[in-house]
Amino acid sequence: MSKGRDIKFRAWDNKIKAFHYWSSDLQLYTELKDKNGKEIYEGDIIETEYFAKGIVIWDDVAANFAFNCDEPMWAHPVHVMNGDKEVIGNIHENPELL
């Protein structure tokens, strides 16, 4: 199961004249929206119009966001998926949906 990528951040604070550092389990926006206009992020659980459920992951090999589920026919880039898709949850708040 994809848990996002560990990415480090730093931000300059003008008030204290110092950097703040932190790490985050970052889940990036795919630049896509579901059938209801909701933004789709890495780690979201989506359901297709054919009732397949899966997780949006970043595929390092293909360098794109992919829909990952148990059925190989659906394991392909999210941006080329035909038909309606809906965000029904995410891996952190709704793991029981898988």
Backbone as CSV, one residue per row, in Angstrom:
resi,resn,N_x,N_y,N_z,CA_x,CA_y,CA_z,C_x,C_y,C_z
1,MET,0.846,-1.168,0.000,0.000,0.000,0.000,0.895,1.236,0.000
2,SER,0.581,2.151,-0.851,1.354,3.388,-0.923,1.050,4.257,0.289
3,LYS,2.085,4.810,0.871,1.892,5.717,1.997,2.457,7.085,1.666
4,GLY,2.568,7.409,0.406,3.133,8.691,0.025,4.642,8.648,0.085
5,ARG,5.246,9.770,-0.199,6.708,9.857,-0.206,7.159,10.716,0.958
6,ASP,8.251,10.309,1.585,8.808,11.104,2.662,9.602,12.236,2.033
7,ILE,9.115,13.440,2.196,9.752,14.603,1.604,10.069,15.590,2.722
8,LYS,11.255,16.161,2.652,11.666,17.128,3.665,11.396,18.538,3.162
9,PHE,11.003,19.405,4.095,10.702,20.795,3.791,11.500,21.713,4.709
10,ARG,11.696,22.923,4.245,12.173,23.970,5.132,11.486,25.256,4.698
11,ALA,11.240,26.098,5.665,10.594,27.385,5.401,11.275,28.458,6.240
12,TRP,11.520,29.587,5.625,12.159,30.704,6.317,11.117,31.475,7.108
13,ASP,11.412,31.734,8.371,10.526,32.504,9.237,11.144,33.883,9.430
14,ASN,10.526,34.900,8.851,11.042,36.268,8.948,11.020,36.820,10.370
15,LYS,10.087,36.357,11.189,9.987,36.877,12.555,11.165,36.436,13.424
16,ILE,11.545,35.173,13.321,12.633,34.689,14.183,13.959,34.568,13.423
17,LYS,13.922,34.883,12.127,15.130,34.858,11.282,15.825,33.494,11.323
18,ALA,15.044,32.448,11.091,15.582,31.084,11.093,14.691,30.194,10.231
19,PHE,15.239,29.058,9.838,14.472,28.065,9.091,13.725,27.149,10.050
20,HIS,12.563,26.698,9.630,11.835,25.605,10.276,12.000,24.402,9.362
21,TYR,12.339,23.250,9.925,12.513,22.029,9.151,11.471,21.016,9.594
22,TRP,10.943,20.264,8.650,10.067,19.168,8.983,10.012,18.184,7.834
23,SER,9.594,16.962,8.176,9.371,15.912,7.188,7.882,15.646,7.133
24,SER,7.435,15.186,5.995,6.014,14.952,5.849,5.764,13.745,4.963
25,ASP,4.723,13.019,5.281,4.244,11.961,4.410,3.396,12.662,3.353
26,LEU,4.067,13.166,2.344,3.437,14.038,1.361,2.617,13.254,0.360
27,GLN,1.421,13.717,0.118,0.562,13.128,-0.899,0.231,14.231,-1.891
28,LEU,0.735,14.065,-3.095,0.651,15.112,-4.098,-0.672,15.104,-4.846
29,TYR,-1.074,16.276,-5.285,-2.273,16.460,-6.100,-1.979,15.956,-7.506
30,THR,-2.878,15.183,-8.084,-2.687,14.593,-9.409,-3.033,15.555,-10.539
31,GLU,-3.627,16.679,-10.204,-4.157,17.656,-11.171,-5.395,17.122,-11.879
32,LEU,-6.036,16.134,-11.271,-7.280,15.566,-11.785,-8.369,15.727,-10.740
33,LYS,-9.614,15.697,-11.208,-10.764,15.754,-10.302,-11.672,14.574,-10.577
34,ASP,-12.410,14.176,-9.546,-13.336,13.063,-9.724,-14.642,13.563,-10.341
35,LYS,-15.623,12.681,-10.473,-16.877,13.030,-11.143,-17.661,14.113,-10.406
36,ASN,-17.338,14.337,-9.123,-18.012,15.371,-8.328,-17.209,16.661,-8.232
37,GLY,-16.076,16.713,-8.929,-15.231,17.900,-8.886,-14.244,17.909,-7.732
38,LYS,-14.152,16.804,-6.985,-13.217,16.719,-5.861,-11.816,16.418,-6.389
39,GLU,-10.824,17.118,-5.874,-9.436,16.908,-6.288,-8.970,15.510,-5.885
40,ILE,-8.196,14.877,-6.780,-7.668,13.534,-6.531,-6.195,13.654,-6.151
41,TYR,-5.859,13.076,-4.988,-4.497,13.105,-4.464,-3.930,11.697,-4.388
42,GLU,-2.600,11.621,-4.385,-1.899,10.373,-4.106,-2.391,9.882,-2.738
43,GLY,-2.690,8.590,-2.636,-3.186,8.032,-1.375,-4.696,8.005,-1.286
44,ASP,-5.390,8.652,-2.230,-6.852,8.591,-2.232,-7.311,7.216,-2.681
45,ILE,-8.448,6.802,-2.143,-9.093,5.576,-2.587,-10.192,6.010,-3.540
46,ILE,-10.139,5.487,-4.751,-11.163,5.853,-5.722,-11.906,4.611,-6.178
47,GLU,-13.129,4.844,-6.602,-13.964,3.781,-7.137,-14.348,4.176,-8.554
48,THR,-14.251,3.216,-9.470,-14.597,3.487,-10.864,-16.085,3.259,-11.075
49,GLU,-16.568,3.673,-12.247,-17.975,3.447,-12.566,-18.291,1.955,-12.667
50,TYR,-17.253,1.110,-12.759,-17.424,-0.343,-12.823,-17.219,-0.994,-11.458
51,PHE,-17.186,-0.171,-10.395,-17.109,-0.594,-8.997,-15.774,-1.209,-8.588
52,ALA,-14.731,-0.966,-9.359,-13.385,-1.361,-8.949,-12.880,-0.302,-7.983
53,LYS,-12.248,-0.735,-6.884,-11.680,0.180,-5.908,-10.173,0.035,-5.893
54,GLY,-9.487,1.146,-5.701,-8.039,1.089,-5.618,-7.469,2.388,-5.080
55,ILE,-6.144,2.384,-4.942,-5.419,3.523,-4.379,-4.687,4.253,-5.492
56,VAL,-4.682,5.556,-5.409,-3.879,6.357,-6.321,-2.454,6.374,-5.776
57,ILE,-1.522,5.904,-6.587,-0.119,5.837,-6.179,0.754,6.579,-7.186
58,TRP,1.959,6.900,-6.790,2.956,7.420,-7.723,3.763,6.231,-8.216
59,ASP,3.817,6.042,-9.519,4.579,4.957,-10.130,5.930,5.515,-10.557
60,ASP,6.981,5.171,-9.802,8.323,5.689,-10.100,8.823,5.261,-11.478
61,VAL,8.498,4.043,-11.887,8.984,3.526,-13.168,8.356,4.289,-14.336
62,ALA,7.037,4.458,-14.305,6.332,5.146,-15.393,6.328,6.664,-15.212
63,ALA,6.703,7.131,-14.024,6.713,8.566,-13.697,5.345,9.205,-13.914
64,ASN,4.312,8.553,-13.341,2.970,9.133,-13.364,2.151,8.546,-12.217
65,PHE,0.974,9.124,-11.995,0.065,8.602,-10.987,-0.689,7.423,-11.588
66,ALA,-0.837,6.363,-10.811,-1.505,5.158,-11.300,-2.606,4.745,-10.337
67,PHE,-3.593,4.053,-10.880,-4.676,3.463,-10.109,-4.255,2.039,-9.804
68,ASN,-4.058,1.722,-8.545,-3.524,0.427,-8.135,-4.605,-0.371,-7.416
69,CYS,-5.027,-1.462,-8.030,-5.962,-2.361,-7.361,-5.584,-3.786,-7.709
70,ASP,-6.337,-4.744,-7.225,-6.007,-6.154,-7.415,-6.196,-6.625,-8.854
71,GLU,-6.995,-5.921,-9.629,-7.265,-6.343,-10.997,-6.255,-5.695,-11.940
72,PRO,-5.407,-6.494,-12.606,-4.368,-5.925,-13.474,-4.909,-5.008,-14.567
73,MET,-6.109,-5.243,-15.042,-6.633,-4.403,-16.116,-6.788,-2.945,-15.672
74,TRP,-6.831,-2.696,-14.365,-7.013,-1.334,-13.869,-5.710,-0.700,-13.403
75,ALA,-4.619,-1.420,-13.447,-3.343,-0.891,-12.975,-2.680,-0.078,-14.087
76,HIS,-3.199,1.113,-14.293,-2.629,1.972,-15.326,-2.767,3.437,-14.932
77,PRO,-2.179,4.331,-15.687,-2.175,5.755,-15.322,-3.579,6.313,-15.080
78,VAL,-3.731,7.062,-14.017,-5.022,7.640,-13.660,-5.501,8.615,-14.733
79,HIS,-4.587,9.375,-15.310,-5.004,10.419,-16.250,-5.570,9.875,-17.563
80,VAL,-5.409,8.582,-17.850,-5.975,8.020,-19.075,-7.150,7.083,-18.800
81,MET,-7.574,6.994,-17.544,-8.708,6.134,-17.210,-9.977,6.696,-17.830
82,ASN,-10.691,5.855,-18.550,-11.978,6.254,-19.117,-13.065,6.116,-18.069
83,GLY,-14.118,6.859,-18.230,-15.265,6.726,-17.344,-15.119,7.513,-16.065
84,ASP,-16.208,7.496,-15.312,-16.252,8.242,-14.063,-15.469,7.542,-12.971
85,LYS,-14.841,8.345,-12.140,-14.164,7.842,-10.949,-14.546,8.768,-9.802
86,GLU,-14.598,8.206,-8.598,-15.022,8.985,-7.430,-14.094,8.716,-6.262
87,VAL,-13.656,9.785,-5.602,-12.876,9.654,-4.372,-13.848,9.239,-3.279
88,ILE,-13.556,8.084,-2.649,-14.431,7.592,-1.580,-13.734,7.594,-0.229
89,GLY,-12.473,7.977,-0.204,-11.723,8.027,1.044,-10.246,8.134,0.760
90,ASN,-9.441,7.851,1.786,-7.984,7.838,1.618,-7.388,6.785,2.543
91,ILE,-6.109,6.466,2.281,-5.475,5.359,3.017,-5.280,5.624,4.497
92,HIS,-5.282,6.884,4.910,-5.062,7.199,6.318,-6.357,7.174,7.128
93,GLU,-7.413,7.735,6.571,-8.669,7.829,7.311,-9.633,6.670,7.046
94,ASN,-9.480,5.982,5.903,-10.453,4.963,5.526,-9.809,3.675,5.000
95,PRO,-8.811,3.094,5.676,-8.166,1.887,5.140,-9.133,0.705,5.023
96,GLU,-10.227,0.747,5.769,-11.202,-0.340,5.724,-11.936,-0.414,4.378
97,LEU,-11.840,0.619,3.563,-12.507,0.636,2.271,-11.850,-0.271,1.234
98,LEU,-10.638,-0.711,1.531,-9.921,-1.537,0.547,-10.224,-3.006,0.701
